[in-house]
Amino acid sequence: MIVAIDGPSGAGKSTVAKAVARTLGFSCLDTGAMYRAIAWLACAQGISLDDNEALGELAQRAQIAFEHEAGDPLPRRVLIDGQDVTEAIRTAEIDRAVSPVSAAPAVREALVAQQQRIGRAGNYVVEGRDIGTVVFPEAAVKVFLTASPEERAHRRVRQNVDRGIGSIDYDEVLADIIRRDDYDSHRATSPLKPASDAHELDSTGLYIEQIISQICDLAHQAS
C-alpha cells in the first residue's frame, strides 16, 4: 500500500509522514530529500540551477541512498554518491536552490523513476509535492497537507532553531515560503496541487497527533 502525502513547504509533511509510517509499520520515503540532495550536489559542483540538461545528467548519474538503523523503518541518513548530506541539505541555501532543481523536467524524470521503483517494492508512506498526482496516482490513500504561510514559517523557524541550521529570521523564512509556494504552484512540470481524489487536511492550529490519527484512520479504511 502507498500512502501519499503532498503539500507545500513547511506543512509538516516529513514529520507527519515519519510518524504515520512508524504507527502503520510502513517504510517512509522522503522524496524531498532526494531533490535536496541533487540541489546540494549541483551547488557543490557549480552547476547552474537553470541548466536543465546538466541537472538531468547529474540526477541520472547520482546515487541517492537512505540509511536505516536495524528494525527502524525510518531513514536516519541521506547519502549521495556515498557522502552523508543529512544536515547539509537542510540549509537556507538549499531551501532556495531546491525549487528550480525540482522543477527541471530531466531531474523529475530521473528521480520519479527511482521513487516508483522504491515505493512499489513494499508498503510506503511517501511525501512530496506530486506524489498523488504524478509519482503514485494509484496510491490507496492521498492526502494534501497544508497550513497557513504564517503557521508554516513559525514551524520552520522552530525547526531550524532545534537543528541549529537554516534561517531563524521569521520574516526571511515567511518570504521564502511565499516565494516557494508561488514557484511550485506555477511551474510547468508537476505543479504543486492536490490530486482530485486527495483528502485535504489543514493543520493550522491543530496538534500533530490529530493529523497523524486522521491519516492512519484513512489507511485503515483503505486496507
N, C-alpha and C positions, 0 to 999 in steps of 0.2 A: 504493500500500500504506500502511496505517496500522499503526504500532507504538504500542500504548497502554501507558503506564507509570503505574500508580496506586500509592498508598501514603500513609502518614501523614506528618505534618510532620517535616522533618529527616531523612528516609530517604535523601536524596541524589538524589531524582528529577530535579531540574533539572540537576545536574552530569552525571548519567548520561545523561539524555536528549540533552543537547547533544553529549556525546562519541559517543553512538550515531549521532546524526544526521550528525555530521561523518564518521564512519567509513563509513556507508552511502551518504553523498551525498544524504541526505534534508534537508528543511527541518524546523525544530523549532518547535513551538507550545507556549508556556508558558501554560497556562490559569490557573495560579495567579496569574500576574502580572496577568491580566485582572481577577480578583476583587479582588486587592490594589489595583488602580487604582481600582475602584469604591469600595472601602473608604476609600481616601485621599480621593477626591472627596467622599464622604459626610461624612467628618470635617471636611474643609475648608469645607464648606457648612453644617455644623452640623445635619445630618440625623440623627435618632435611628436607632440601629442596630437597633431593633426595629420600625421603621415599614416594613412590607413594601411598602405601596403607594408611598410616597415613594422607597424604594430602587429599586423596579422601574421607576418613571418615570425615575429618574436613569440606570439601566442602559440603558433604551431610547433615551435621548437622547444619551448619551455616545459619543464616537467614540474607540475604542481602536485604536492603531496600533503596529506594531513596525518599527523602522528597521533596515535591514541595510546592511552595507558591501558593495561590489561583489565578487561572487564568493564571499561567505560566506553559507552557508545559515542561520547562527545570528543571531538578533536581537541588536543591540547596545544599542538604546534602546527604552524603553517610553514611549509618549506617550498622554495622554488629553486630548481636546479641544485638541490641539496643544501641550500642556505636557509637558515632559520630567519624568517621575516615576520614572525608573530607580532612583535611590537612595532617593527619598522613600518608596517602597512597601516598603522593607526594614527599616523601623524597628520597635522594640518596640511602639510604639503600633499600627501596622498589623498586627503579629503578633497582637495581641489583638482588633483590630476585624474581621479578615477572616473569622473563623468565623461570627459572626452574619450578616454580609453575605452570605457564600456560601451560608448556609442559607436565605435568603429565597427562596421559590418564584419570585417575579416576577423576581428578579435571575438566578436559574439559567435560567429560560426565555429571557430575553433573551440571555444570554451563550452558552448551549448552541447556540442558533440560529446565532450568529456563528461559533462554533468548528466547527460542522458545515459551514458554507459554506466556511471556510478549508481545513479538512482534506480535504474531498472534491475539492479542486482539484488535488491532486498527491500526492507521496509525503511523508508526515509522520511524525515521532516526536512524539507528543502525551502530555504528562504532566499528572497532576492527581489527583483523588480518585474520580471516577466516569466516567473515560474509557471503560473496558472494559465498564461496566455500563449507562451511560446515553448518553453522547455518541456513542461509536462501538462499539456492541455487535457490529458486523460486522467489527471490526478483525482483520487477519490474525494479529497477534501481540499477546497480552495478558500483561502482567507485573504482579504485585503485589509491589512492593519495600518491604521493611521492615527494621528493625533494632531492638535493644532501646532503650527510652527513654533509658537512661544513655548508650549509644553515640551516639544522635541528639543528646542535649544537649551532649556533648563536641564533636561536629562543628559544631553551631550556634554554640557559643562561639568555636571556632577561626575559623569563617567570619566572625563578627561582628568579631573582632579584626582579621582581614585586611582587611575592608571599612571598618573604622572606624565602623560604625553598628550599632545594636542592642545588647542587653544582653550583658555579658561575665561576669555573675554566674551561675555554673553552677547553683546551687540555684534561682534565679529562672527560668532557661531550662528546667530539668528540670520544674519545677512547671507552667510554661506548656505544655510539650509534653504532659504527662499530662492536663492540663485540656482541651487541644485534641483529643487522641485521644478522650477521653470524649465531648466535644461532637460531633465529626464522626461518630463511630460510632453515636450515638443520635439524630441529627437526623431529623426526619420526611421531609425531602426529600433524595433521593440520598445516603443514609448511606454512610460510608466502609466498603467491604467488597470483597473480591476477587471478580471475576467467576467464575462456576462453572467456566469453562474457562481461567482465568488460570494462568500459571506463577508460583508463589510463590517469591521469592528473598529470603533473609535475609542481609543484607550485614554483619551483626555479625562483626567480626574478619577480614573479607575485604578485599583490596585492590580499589580501584575498578576497576582494569583487569580483574579476574576477572569482575565483574558485567557490565561493558561487553562482554566477549568472549562471555559466555553469551547475552546478549540479541541480539547480532549473529548468533550461530550460529542462534538461533531464527528470525531474519528470513530468513537464507539458506535455511533448511529450508522456510520457508513460501512462498518466491518461486518 
